[in-house]
């Protein structure tokens, strides 16, 4: 059996953006990739992220919020940071064969306003991440876009 490339999504708290990316890549491309996600810290899975992913037909409710595992980080084929903080503070990757990309997205957990406005921000970020995942799956790369 051929080894699937490991994609490791990283964010600050592994509560929203990295969970959404993890969910979409598992749902849309899990036959091609091993998918993991983690954060610089573990903030817990955001209930609004679960809600908007459920609306999109992807269940992430059983995901866990995890801290970056150095072994997984250095075993990954592609490491993708989803926020500037994680990009700037990502632990050193010692495996020189790892490809590292940064896909920056706004943090929907920082959204303010009414519940409808906050959920709209979560949906917008979800849709942006889904679009990036779909382009990745179509093209096999998406580093600088």
N, C-alpha and C positions, 0 to 999 in steps of 0.2 A: 504494500500500500504506500502510495506517495505521500510524503509529508506536506500538509497544507501550510502555506505561509501564515505566520502569526502576525496579526495586526493588533497593536496595543494603543488604545485611545486614552489620552491623559488630559485631565482637567484639574482645577484647584481642589474641588471637594467630591468629585465622582458622584454628584447628585443629580445633575441635569444633562448638560451637553454631552459628556462622555457616555452617559447612560443611553441617551437618544441615539448617538452614533453606533454604539454597541448593538442596540436593539435593531436598528435598520440594517446594519451589515450582516448580523446573524439571520435576519428575516429574508434579506434579498440575495445574500451571497455566501451563506454558511457552507454550501457545498464546495466552495473554492478556498475558504479561509478559516483559520482558527481565530476567534475574536475574543479579546479581553479588554477591560477598561479599569481604570484606577485613578486616584487623585493624589495630590500632594498631601491631602488630609482626607478623612472619610467623614462627610457631613450627613450621611444617610440619604436614602433615595427620596427625592422630592415628589410629594403626592401629585403636584400639577404635571410633572414630567410623565408620571404613570398615566394620568388622565388623558393628556394630549396624544400619547403614543397609543393608548387604547382606541382613541378616536381614529387613528391611522391604521388600526388593525394589527398592532404589534403589542404584545403583552410583555412588559418589563417588570411587572410587579414582584417577581421572584428574584430579580437581580439583587446583588448586594453592593453596598458602597465600600470600596476597598482602597487601602493605601498602596502606592506603587511598590511592587515587589521587584527588587533588584535582579533576581534571577530571571523573571519573566521579561523585564526590560532588556536584558542583555541576550535573551533568546529570541526576541522579536525580530521579524524581518522588516517591518515598517512600524515606526512609532509616530503617532499623529497627535500633536497637542491641539487643543480646541479653544484655548484661551491664552492671552498674553502672559499671565502670571505663571501658568504651567510651562509655557515655552521658555520663559526666562529662568525658571527655577527647577527645571527638570534635572534629576540627578544625572551625573556623568554616565554616559553609555560607553562601556569599555569594548563592546563588540563593534569592530570597525566595519562590519558588513551590514549593520543596521542602517536603513534609510529613515531619516527623520524629516517630517513635514510639519508645517504649522498651518492649520485651518482656523483662523480666528472668527469666533462668533460672540455676539453679545451674551451676557449672562441673564437669562430670563428670570432667575431668582432675585435679581436686583430690580425688577420692574416694579413700578409704583402705580397707584391709581385705583380704580374700581376693580372688582374681581374680573369683570368682562375685559377690561383693558390689560390686566395682568395675564389672563389666559390667552388673549390675542397675541401678546408678546411671546409666550411659550409656543403658540402655534406657528408664529413667524420663524422663530429659531428652529423649531422642529422641521419645518418645510425647507429651510435653507440647508440644514444638515442632510436631509433626505436627498435634496438635489445634488449635493456634493458627493454623497455615497453613490448615487446612480451614475454620475459622471466617472467616478473612480471605477465602478464595475464595467462601464462601457469601454473606457480607455486604458484601464490598468494602471493609471498613474494620475495624480492630481496634486502634486506637490506645491506648485507655485501659483495655483489659481484660487 
